[in-house]
Amino acid sequence: MAFAQLKWKIVDDVIIGVSGSGELSDAQWKEFIADMMANPVTKYLQFAVGATQLSSVQRKMGIDAVAEKKVKIVMVTDSTVVRGIVTAASWFGLKVSSWRPTQLDEAVKDLGVPAVKQDAIVKVAQDLAKLVE
């Protein structure tokens, strides 16, 4: 079985993850989480190009990592179901929001990236998206 691609880059205190359709491999997810934990990340932009699937173990690992680091999360996805789940999670005090792919600029602003760096973050996300499509 072919796994979904996950590409990421850290820019200052922002980790930008872009994933393709399908399940993520445990090895790739662990590498991503380790990179997040090893760097001074305070913001996480996740751009899902298609339907990305995480196992329950991967979800717990991700939740534990962002909770420990107190990371603000912004999801960009075309899935209305995922956006709805993210909205519900925000009602419980999680620092998370979701946006459509056409709203990438707004999503980066919501992340709290300084205005002078927003265009660079958007470009990184768009460039990574080309690698997983």
DSSP file (Angstrom, degrees, kcal/mol; ACC not computed):
  #  RESIDUE AA STRUCTURE BP1 BP2  ACC     N-H-->O    O-->H-N    N-H-->O    O-->H-N    TCO  KAPPA ALPHA  PHI   PSI    X-CA   Y-CA   Z-CA
    1    1 A M              0   0    0      0, 0.0     2,-0.4     0, 0.0     0, 0.0   0.000 360.0 360.0 360.0 135.6    0.0    0.0    0.0
    2    2 A A        -     0   0    0      1,-0.0    21,-0.3     0, 0.0     2,-0.2  -0.707 360.0-140.0 -85.4 133.1    1.3    3.5   -0.9
    3    3 A F        -     0   0    0     -2,-0.4    21,-0.2     1,-0.1    18,-0.1  -0.537  23.7 -96.9 -89.6 157.8    1.2    5.9    2.0
    4    4 A A        -     0   0    0     19,-3.5    21,-0.5    -2,-0.2     2,-0.3  -0.376  42.5-111.1 -65.8 150.4    0.2    9.6    1.8
    5    5 A Q        -     0   0    0    127,-0.3    15,-2.3    16,-0.2     2,-0.4  -0.641  28.9-168.4 -82.5 142.0    3.1   12.1    1.4
    6    6 A L  E     +A   19   0A   0     -2,-0.3     2,-0.4    13,-0.2    13,-0.2  -0.974   9.2 176.0-131.4 118.7    3.8   14.4    4.3
    7    7 A K  E     +A   18   0A   0     11,-2.7    11,-3.1    -2,-0.4     2,-0.3  -0.926   5.7 172.3-119.5 146.2    6.2   17.3    3.7
    8    8 A W  E     -A   17   0A   0     -2,-0.4     2,-0.3     9,-0.2     9,-0.2  -0.986  16.3-170.4-151.6 162.2    7.1   20.0    6.1
    9    9 A K  E     -A   16   0A   0      7,-1.7     7,-2.9    -2,-0.3     2,-0.5  -0.984  19.0-136.2-150.7 144.5    9.4   22.9    6.8
   10   10 A I  E     -A   15   0A   0     -2,-0.3     2,-0.5     5,-0.2     5,-0.2  -0.921  19.0-177.8-106.1 126.1   10.1   25.0    9.8
   11   11 A V  E >   -A   14   0A   0      3,-2.7     3,-2.2    -2,-0.5     2,-0.3  -0.968  64.5 -51.8-124.0 111.8   10.2   28.8    9.3
   12   12 A D  T 3  S-     0   0    0     -2,-0.5    -2,-0.0     1,-0.3     0, 0.0  -0.439 124.5 -18.7  57.1-117.9   11.1   30.7   12.5
   13   13 A D  T 3  S+     0   0    0     -2,-0.3    29,-2.7    28,-0.1    30,-2.0   0.168 119.7  96.0-104.0  18.9    8.6   29.4   15.1
   14   14 A V  E <   -Ab  11  43A   0     -3,-2.2    -3,-2.7    27,-0.2     2,-0.6  -0.927  55.7-159.6-112.9 127.3    6.1   28.0   12.5
   15   15 A I  E     -Ab  10  44A   0     28,-2.6    30,-2.5    -2,-0.5     2,-0.6  -0.932  11.5-160.6-101.7 127.5    6.0   24.4   11.4
   16   16 A I  E     -Ab   9  45A   0     -7,-2.9    -7,-1.7    -2,-0.6     2,-0.4  -0.931  10.0-175.4-111.3 113.3    4.2   24.1    8.0
   17   17 A G  E     -Ab   8  46A   0     28,-3.0    30,-3.1    -2,-0.6     2,-0.4  -0.909   6.4-173.8-111.6 137.0    3.0   20.6    7.2
   18   18 A V  E     -Ab   7  47A   0    -11,-3.1   -11,-2.7    -2,-0.4     2,-0.3  -0.994   8.4-174.7-130.7 126.9    1.4   19.6    4.0
   19   19 A S  E     -Ab   6  48A   0     28,-2.1    30,-3.6    -2,-0.4   -13,-0.2  -0.907  11.8-144.8-124.8 149.5   -0.1   16.1    3.5
   20   20 A G        -     0   0    0    -15,-2.3     2,-0.2    -2,-0.3    30,-0.2  -0.230  44.1 -60.3 -95.8-170.9   -1.6   14.3    0.6
   21   21 A S  S    S+     0   0    0    111,-0.3    31,-0.3    28,-0.3   -16,-0.2  -0.465  93.5  30.0 -76.0 142.3   -4.5   11.8    0.4
   22   22 A G  E    S-e   52   0B   0     29,-3.0    31,-3.0    -2,-0.2     2,-0.2  -0.561  97.1 -29.6 112.4-172.4   -4.4    8.5    2.2
   23   23 A E  E     -e   53   0B   0    -21,-0.3   -19,-3.5    29,-0.2     2,-0.3  -0.564  55.0-129.3 -82.4 143.8   -2.8    7.1    5.4
   24   24 A L        -     0   0    0     29,-1.8    31,-0.2    -2,-0.2     2,-0.1  -0.718  26.1-114.9 -89.0 143.0    0.4    8.5    6.8
   25   25 A S     >  -     0   0    0    -21,-0.5     4,-2.3    -2,-0.3     5,-0.2  -0.474  16.4-126.7 -74.2 148.9    3.2    6.1    7.6
   26   26 A D  H  > S+     0   0    0      1,-0.2     4,-2.8     2,-0.2     5,-0.2   0.902 109.3  54.4 -59.6 -41.7    4.1    5.8   11.3
   27   27 A A  H  > S+     0   0    0      1,-0.2     4,-1.9     2,-0.2    -1,-0.2   0.922 110.5  44.1 -61.7 -45.4    7.8    6.4   10.4
   28   28 A Q  H  > S+     0   0    0      2,-0.2     4,-2.2     1,-0.2    -1,-0.2   0.904 114.0  50.1 -68.4 -40.2    7.1    9.7    8.6
   29   29 A W  H  X S+     0   0    0     -4,-2.3     4,-2.7     1,-0.2     5,-0.2   0.921 110.3  50.2 -63.7 -43.8    4.7   10.9   11.3
   30   30 A K  H  X S+     0   0    0     -4,-2.8     4,-2.5     1,-0.2    -1,-0.2   0.887 110.2  50.4 -62.0 -39.1    7.2   10.1   14.1
   31   31 A E  H  X S+     0   0    0     -4,-1.9     4,-2.1    -5,-0.2    -1,-0.2   0.909 111.0  49.1 -64.5 -42.3    9.9   12.1   12.2
   32   32 A F  H  X S+     0   0    0     -4,-2.2     4,-2.2     2,-0.2    -2,-0.2   0.938 113.2  46.0 -61.3 -48.5    7.5   15.0   11.8
   33   33 A I  H  X S+     0   0    0     -4,-2.7     4,-2.6     1,-0.2    -2,-0.2   0.903 111.4  52.4 -63.7 -41.8    6.6   15.0   15.5
   34   34 A A  H  X S+     0   0    0     -4,-2.5     4,-1.9     1,-0.2    -1,-0.2   0.896 109.6  49.6 -61.0 -40.5   10.3   14.7   16.5
   35   35 A D  H  X S+     0   0    0     -4,-2.1     4,-0.6     2,-0.2    -1,-0.2   0.905 111.0  49.6 -65.6 -41.5   11.2   17.7   14.3
   36   36 A M  H ><>S+     0   0    0     -4,-2.2     3,-0.8     1,-0.2     5,-0.6   0.926 113.4  46.2 -61.2 -44.7    8.4   19.7   15.9
   37   37 A M  H 3<5S+     0   0    0     -4,-2.6    -1,-0.2     1,-0.2    -2,-0.2   0.805 109.5  54.2 -70.5 -29.5    9.5   18.8   19.4
   38   38 A A  H 3<5S+     0   0    0     -4,-1.9    -1,-0.2    -5,-0.2    -2,-0.2   0.543 105.6  61.1 -83.4  -7.0   13.2   19.5   18.7
   39   39 A N  T <<5S-     0   0    0     -3,-0.8     2,-2.4    -4,-0.6   -26,-0.0  -0.816  95.4-102.3-121.7 159.6   12.6   23.0   17.5
   40   40 A P  T   5 +     0   0    0      0, 0.0     2,-0.4     0, 0.0    -3,-0.1  -0.301  59.2 163.9 -78.4  58.7   11.1   26.2   19.1
   41   41 A V      < +     0   0    0     -2,-2.4   -27,-0.2    -5,-0.6   -28,-0.1  -0.622  18.5 158.5 -82.5 130.2    7.7   25.8   17.3
   42   42 A T        +     0   0    0    -29,-2.7    30,-2.4    -2,-0.4     2,-0.4   0.420  66.0  50.0-122.8  -8.6    4.8   27.7   18.7
   43   43 A K  E     -bc  14  72A   0    -30,-2.0   -28,-2.6    28,-0.2     2,-0.4  -0.990  61.0-165.2-136.3 141.8    2.6   27.7   15.6
   44   44 A Y  E     -bc  15  73A   0     28,-2.8    30,-2.7    -2,-0.4     2,-0.6  -0.963   2.1-170.6-133.8 115.0    1.5   24.8   13.3
   45   45 A L  E     -bc  16  74A   0    -30,-2.5   -28,-3.0    -2,-0.4     2,-0.6  -0.930   9.3-171.8-103.3 115.6    0.0   25.2    9.9
   46   46 A Q  E     -bc  17  75A   0     28,-2.7    30,-3.0    -2,-0.6     2,-0.6  -0.949   2.9-171.0-112.2 120.3   -1.4   21.9    8.5
   47   47 A F  E     -bc  18  76A   0    -30,-3.1   -28,-2.1    -2,-0.6     2,-0.7  -0.941   7.0-159.4-113.0 111.5   -2.5   22.0    4.9
   48   48 A A  E     -b   19   0A   0     28,-3.0     2,-1.1    -2,-0.6    30,-0.5  -0.831   4.3-164.6 -95.6 116.4   -4.3   18.8    3.8
   49   49 A V  S    S-     0   0    0    -30,-3.6   -28,-0.3    -2,-0.7     2,-0.2  -0.805  73.3 -20.6 -97.8  91.6   -4.3   18.3    0.0
   50   50 A G  S    S-     0   0    0     -2,-1.1     2,-0.9   -30,-0.2    29,-0.2  -0.556 115.3 -32.6  97.7-171.5   -7.0   15.6   -0.1
   51   51 A A        -     0   0    0     -2,-0.2   -29,-3.0    27,-0.1     2,-0.4  -0.752  61.0-168.0 -91.8 103.9   -8.2   13.4    2.7
   52   52 A T  E     -e   22   0B   0     -2,-0.9     2,-0.5   -31,-0.3   -29,-0.2  -0.756   6.9-152.9 -92.2 136.3   -5.3   12.6    5.0
   53   53 A Q  E     -e   23   0B   0    -31,-3.0   -29,-1.8    -2,-0.4     2,-0.4  -0.936   9.6-170.1-116.5 129.9   -5.8    9.8    7.5
   54   54 A L        -     0   0    0     -2,-0.5   -29,-0.1   -31,-0.2     2,-0.1  -0.912  23.2-124.0-111.5 143.2   -4.1    9.4   10.8
   55   55 A S     >  -     0   0    0     -2,-0.4     4,-2.7   -31,-0.2     5,-0.2  -0.325  32.4-104.8 -73.6 167.4   -4.3    6.3   13.0
   56   56 A S  H  > S+     0   0    0      1,-0.2     4,-2.2     2,-0.2     5,-0.2   0.871 124.3  52.0 -62.5 -35.6   -5.6    6.7   16.6
   57   57 A V  H  > S+     0   0    0      2,-0.2     4,-2.3     1,-0.2    -1,-0.2   0.913 110.5  47.4 -66.0 -43.1   -2.0    6.3   17.8
   58   58 A Q  H  > S+     0   0    0      2,-0.2     4,-2.4     1,-0.2    -2,-0.2   0.906 110.9  51.6 -65.1 -41.6   -0.8    9.0   15.4
   59   59 A R  H  X S+     0   0    0     -4,-2.7     4,-2.8     2,-0.2     5,-0.2   0.932 111.2  47.6 -60.2 -45.7   -3.6   11.4   16.5
   60   60 A K  H  X S+     0   0    0     -4,-2.2     4,-2.9     1,-0.2     5,-0.2   0.915 110.8  51.5 -62.7 -42.7   -2.7   10.9   20.2
   61   61 A M  H  X S+     0   0    0     -4,-2.3     4,-2.0     1,-0.2    -1,-0.2   0.914 113.1  45.5 -59.7 -43.4    1.0   11.5   19.4
   62   62 A G  H  X S+     0   0    0     -4,-2.4     4,-2.5     2,-0.2     5,-0.3   0.913 113.2  48.9 -66.8 -43.9    0.2   14.7   17.6
   63   63 A I  H  X S+     0   0    0     -4,-2.8     4,-2.2     1,-0.2     5,-0.2   0.922 111.7  49.6 -62.5 -44.3   -2.2   15.9   20.3
   64   64 A D  H  X S+     0   0    0     -4,-2.9     4,-2.4    -5,-0.2    -1,-0.2   0.905 111.5  49.6 -61.3 -41.5    0.3   15.2   23.0
   65   65 A A  H  X S+     0   0    0     -4,-2.0     4,-2.0    -5,-0.2    -2,-0.2   0.939 113.8  42.8 -65.5 -48.0    3.0   17.1   21.2
   66   66 A V  H  X>S+     0   0    0     -4,-2.5     5,-2.1     1,-0.2     4,-0.8   0.838 114.4  52.0 -70.6 -30.4    1.0   20.2   20.5
   67   67 A A  H  <5S+     0   0    0     -4,-2.2     3,-0.3    -5,-0.3    -1,-0.2   0.920 109.9  48.9 -68.6 -42.9   -0.4   20.2   24.0
   68   68 A E  H  <5S+     0   0    0     -4,-2.4    -2,-0.2     1,-0.2    -1,-0.2   0.896 119.4  37.6 -63.0 -40.3    3.1   19.9   25.5
   69   69 A K  H  <5S-     0   0    0     -4,-2.0    -1,-0.2    -5,-0.2    -2,-0.2   0.530 104.0-129.5 -89.2  -6.4    4.4   22.8   23.4
   70   70 A K  T  <5 -     0   0    0     -4,-0.8     2,-0.3    -3,-0.3    -3,-0.2   0.933  42.3-177.7  55.9  48.9    1.2   24.8   23.6
   71   71 A V      < -     0   0    0     -5,-2.1     2,-0.4    -6,-0.1    24,-0.2  -0.579  27.8-130.5 -83.6 136.6    1.1   25.2   19.9
   72   72 A K  E     -c   43   0A   0    -30,-2.4   -28,-2.8    -2,-0.3     2,-0.4  -0.745  29.5-154.0 -80.8 132.0   -1.5   27.2   18.0
   73   73 A I  E     -cd  44  96A   0     22,-3.1    24,-1.5    -2,-0.4     2,-0.4  -0.922  17.8-176.2-116.5 133.8   -2.9   25.1   15.2
   74   74 A V  E     -cd  45  97A   0    -30,-2.7   -28,-2.7    -2,-0.4     2,-0.4  -0.991  12.2-158.9-126.3 123.1   -4.5   26.2   11.9
   75   75 A M  E     -cd  46  98A   0     22,-3.0    24,-2.3    -2,-0.4     2,-0.5  -0.819   4.7-164.9-100.7 138.1   -5.8   23.5    9.6
   76   76 A V  E     +cd  47  99A   0    -30,-3.0   -28,-3.0    -2,-0.4     2,-0.3  -0.979  31.3 138.8-121.7 116.4   -6.4   24.2    5.9
   77   77 A T        -     0   0    0     22,-2.5   -28,-0.1    -2,-0.5   -26,-0.1  -0.993  55.6-136.8-154.7 153.3   -8.6   21.6    4.2
   78   78 A D  S    S+     0   0    0    -30,-0.5     2,-0.7    -2,-0.3    22,-0.1   0.445  76.1 107.8 -90.2   0.3  -11.4   21.2    1.7
   79   79 A S     >  -     0   0    0    -29,-0.2     4,-2.2     1,-0.2     5,-0.2  -0.684  53.0-165.2 -82.3 115.5  -13.1   18.7    4.0
   80   80 A T  H  > S+     0   0    0     -2,-0.7     4,-2.1     2,-0.2    -1,-0.2   0.831  90.7  57.5 -67.0 -30.8  -16.2   20.3    5.7
   81   81 A V  H  > S+     0   0    0      2,-0.2     4,-2.3     1,-0.2    -1,-0.2   0.946 108.1  45.0 -64.1 -48.2  -16.2   17.4    8.1
   82   82 A V  H  > S+     0   0    0      1,-0.2     4,-2.6     2,-0.2     5,-0.2   0.921 112.1  51.9 -62.7 -43.7  -12.7   18.1    9.3
   83   83 A R  H  X S+     0   0    0     -4,-2.2     4,-2.2     1,-0.2    -1,-0.2   0.886 110.1  50.2 -61.0 -36.9  -13.5   21.8    9.5
   84   84 A G  H  X S+     0   0    0     -4,-2.1     4,-2.3     2,-0.2    -1,-0.2   0.907 110.2  48.7 -66.2 -42.2  -16.5   21.0   11.7
   85   85 A I  H  X S+     0   0    0     -4,-2.3     4,-2.4     2,-0.2    -2,-0.2   0.907 111.4  50.5 -63.2 -42.1  -14.5   18.8   14.0
   86   86 A V  H  X S+     0   0    0     -4,-2.6     4,-1.9     2,-0.2    -2,-0.2   0.914 109.2  50.9 -63.1 -42.9  -11.9   21.5   14.4
   87   87 A T  H  X S+     0   0    0     -4,-2.2     4,-1.0     1,-0.2    -2,-0.2   0.928 110.8  48.7 -60.5 -44.6  -14.6   24.1   15.2
   88   88 A A  H >X S+     0   0    0     -4,-2.3     3,-0.6     1,-0.2     4,-0.5   0.898 108.8  53.4 -62.4 -40.6  -16.0   21.8   17.8
   89   89 A A  H ><>S+     0   0    0     -4,-2.4     5,-1.4     1,-0.2     3,-1.2   0.861 102.9  58.1 -62.1 -35.0  -12.6   21.2   19.3
   90   90 A S  H ><5S+     0   0    0     -4,-1.9     3,-1.6     1,-0.3    -1,-0.2   0.800  95.1  64.6 -66.6 -27.0  -12.1   25.0   19.6
   91   91 A W  H <<5S+     0   0    0     -4,-1.0    -1,-0.3    -3,-0.6    -2,-0.2   0.747  97.4  57.2 -65.6 -22.2  -15.2   25.2   21.8
   92   92 A F  T <<5S-     0   0    0     -3,-1.2    -1,-0.3    -4,-0.5    -2,-0.2   0.210 128.9 -94.3 -95.7  15.0  -13.3   23.2   24.4
   93   93 A G  T < 5S+     0   0    0     -3,-1.6    -3,-0.2     1,-0.3     2,-0.2   0.444  75.2 145.0  93.5   0.0  -10.5   25.7   24.6
   94   94 A L      < -     0   0    0     -5,-1.4     2,-1.8     1,-0.1    -1,-0.3  -0.491  56.4-123.0 -70.9 143.1   -8.0   24.2   22.1
   95   95 A K  S    S+     0   0    0    -24,-0.2   -22,-3.1    -2,-0.2     2,-0.3  -0.594  70.3 120.9 -84.7  78.4   -6.1   26.8   20.1
   96   96 A V  E     +d   73   0A   0     -2,-1.8     2,-0.3   -24,-0.2   -22,-0.2  -0.996  32.6 170.1-145.5 144.1   -7.2   25.6   16.7
   97   97 A S  E     -d   74   0A   0    -24,-1.5   -22,-3.0    -2,-0.3     2,-0.3  -0.947  17.9-141.1-146.0 166.7   -9.0   26.9   13.7
   98   98 A S  E     -d   75   0A   0     -2,-0.3     2,-0.3   -24,-0.2   -22,-0.2  -0.971  14.6-179.1-137.6 152.1   -9.7   25.7   10.2
   99   99 A W  E     -d   76   0A   0    -24,-2.3   -22,-2.5    -2,-0.3     5,-0.1  -0.949  31.1-104.9-143.4 157.3   -9.9   27.3    6.8
  100  100 A R    >   -     0   0    0     -2,-0.3     3,-2.2   -24,-0.2     7,-0.2  -0.492  39.8-109.3 -77.1 155.7  -10.6   26.3    3.2
  101  101 A P  G >  S+     0   0    0      0, 0.0     3,-1.2     0, 0.0    -1,-0.1   0.826 120.7  60.7 -56.1 -31.4   -7.6   26.1    0.8
  102  102 A T  G 3  S+     0   0    0      1,-0.3     3,-0.2     2,-0.1     4,-0.1   0.593 100.8  56.8 -71.3  -8.8   -8.9   29.2   -1.0
  103  103 A Q  G <>  +     0   0    0     -3,-2.2     4,-2.5     1,-0.2    -1,-0.3  -0.010  65.7 125.1-110.0  27.3   -8.4   31.0    2.4
  104  104 A L  H <> S+     0   0    0     -3,-1.2     4,-2.2     1,-0.2     5,-0.2   0.885  73.0  52.9 -57.0 -42.3   -4.8   30.2    2.9
  105  105 A D  H  > S+     0   0    0     -3,-0.2     4,-1.9     1,-0.2    -1,-0.2   0.929 111.6  45.9 -58.8 -45.5   -3.8   33.9    3.3
  106  106 A E  H  > S+     0   0    0      1,-0.2     4,-2.5     2,-0.2    -1,-0.2   0.878 109.7  55.4 -64.9 -38.1   -6.5   34.3    6.0
  107  107 A A  H  X S+     0   0    0     -4,-2.5     4,-1.4     1,-0.2    -1,-0.2   0.905 107.5  48.6 -61.6 -42.3   -5.3   31.1    7.7
  108  108 A V  H  X>S+     0   0    0     -4,-2.2     5,-1.2     2,-0.2     4,-0.6   0.887 110.9  50.5 -67.7 -38.2   -1.7   32.3    8.0
  109  109 A K  H ><5S+     0   0    0     -4,-1.9     3,-1.4     1,-0.2    -2,-0.2   0.924 108.4  53.0 -61.5 -43.4   -3.0   35.6    9.4
  110  110 A D  H 3<5S+     0   0    0     -4,-2.5    -1,-0.2     1,-0.3    -2,-0.2   0.799  97.9  65.8 -62.8 -29.3   -5.0   33.7   12.0
  111  111 A L  H 3<5S-     0   0    0     -4,-1.4    -1,-0.3    -5,-0.2    -2,-0.2   0.742 114.5-116.8 -64.8 -22.7   -1.9   31.8   13.0
  112  112 A G  T <<5 +     0   0    0     -3,-1.4    -3,-0.2    -4,-0.6    -2,-0.1   0.692  55.6 160.8  92.4  20.5   -0.5   35.0   14.3
  113  113 A V      < -     0   0    0     -5,-1.2    -1,-0.3     1,-0.1     5,-0.1  -0.567  51.0 -99.4 -72.5 134.9    2.5   35.2   11.9
  114  114 A P    >>  -     0   0    0      0, 0.0     3,-2.3     0, 0.0     4,-0.8  -0.259  32.4-116.1 -54.9 143.0    3.9   38.8   11.7
  115  115 A A  H >> S+     0   0    0      1,-0.3     3,-0.7     2,-0.2     4,-0.5   0.818 113.1  60.0 -52.3 -37.2    2.6   40.6    8.6
  116  116 A V  H 34 S+     0   0    0      1,-0.2    -1,-0.3     2,-0.1     4,-0.2   0.669 111.7  40.1 -69.1 -14.9    6.1   40.9    7.1
  117  117 A K  H <> S+     0   0    0     -3,-2.3     4,-1.9     2,-0.1    -1,-0.2   0.461  88.6  91.6-110.4  -4.1    6.4   37.1    7.1
  118  118 A Q  H <X S+     0   0    0     -4,-0.8     4,-2.4    -3,-0.7     5,-0.2   0.909  85.4  50.6 -62.2 -44.7    2.9   36.0    6.0
  119  119 A D  H  X S+     0   0    0     -4,-0.5     4,-2.4     1,-0.2    -1,-0.2   0.891 109.7  51.6 -61.4 -38.8    3.7   35.9    2.3
  120  120 A A  H  > S+     0   0    0      2,-0.2     4,-2.2     1,-0.2    -1,-0.2   0.897 110.1  48.6 -65.4 -40.1    6.7   33.7    2.8
  121  121 A I  H  X S+     0   0    0     -4,-1.9     4,-2.3     2,-0.2    -2,-0.2   0.917 111.2  50.3 -65.6 -43.6    4.7   31.3    4.9
  122  122 A V  H  X S+     0   0    0     -4,-2.4     4,-2.5     1,-0.2    -2,-0.2   0.922 110.5  50.4 -59.5 -44.8    2.0   31.1    2.3
  123  123 A K  H  X S+     0   0    0     -4,-2.4     4,-2.7     2,-0.2    -2,-0.2   0.905 109.0  50.7 -62.8 -42.4    4.6   30.5   -0.4
  124  124 A V  H  X S+     0   0    0     -4,-2.2     4,-2.6     2,-0.2     5,-0.2   0.935 111.5  48.6 -59.8 -46.4    6.2   27.6    1.6
  125  125 A A  H  X S+     0   0    0     -4,-2.3     4,-2.1     1,-0.2    -2,-0.2   0.916 113.1  47.3 -61.0 -43.3    2.8   26.0    2.0
  126  126 A Q  H  X S+     0   0    0     -4,-2.5     4,-1.3     2,-0.2    -1,-0.2   0.902 112.3  49.5 -65.4 -40.9    2.0   26.3   -1.7
  127  127 A D  H  X S+     0   0    0     -4,-2.7     4,-0.6     1,-0.2     3,-0.2   0.908 112.1  47.8 -65.4 -41.8    5.4   24.9   -2.7
  128  128 A L  H >X S+     0   0    0     -4,-2.6     3,-1.1     1,-0.2     4,-0.7   0.876 105.6  59.8 -65.7 -36.9    5.1   22.0   -0.3
  129  129 A A  H >X S+     0   0    0     -4,-2.1     4,-1.1     1,-0.3     3,-0.8   0.854  98.3  58.6 -60.5 -34.5    1.5   21.3   -1.7
  130  130 A K  H 3< S+     0   0    0     -4,-1.3    -1,-0.3     1,-0.2    -2,-0.2   0.780 102.0  55.9 -64.8 -25.7    3.0   20.8   -5.2
  131  131 A L  H << S+     0   0    0     -3,-1.1    -1,-0.2    -4,-0.6    -2,-0.2   0.677 112.9  38.4 -81.1 -18.1    5.1   18.0   -3.8
  132  132 A V  H <<        0   0    0     -3,-0.8  -111,-0.3    -4,-0.7  -127,-0.3   0.503 360.0 360.0-111.3  -5.6    2.2   16.0   -2.4
  133  133 A E     <        0   0    0     -4,-1.1    -1,-0.1  -113,-0.1    -2,-0.1   0.501 360.0 360.0 -70.3 360.0   -0.5   16.5   -5.1
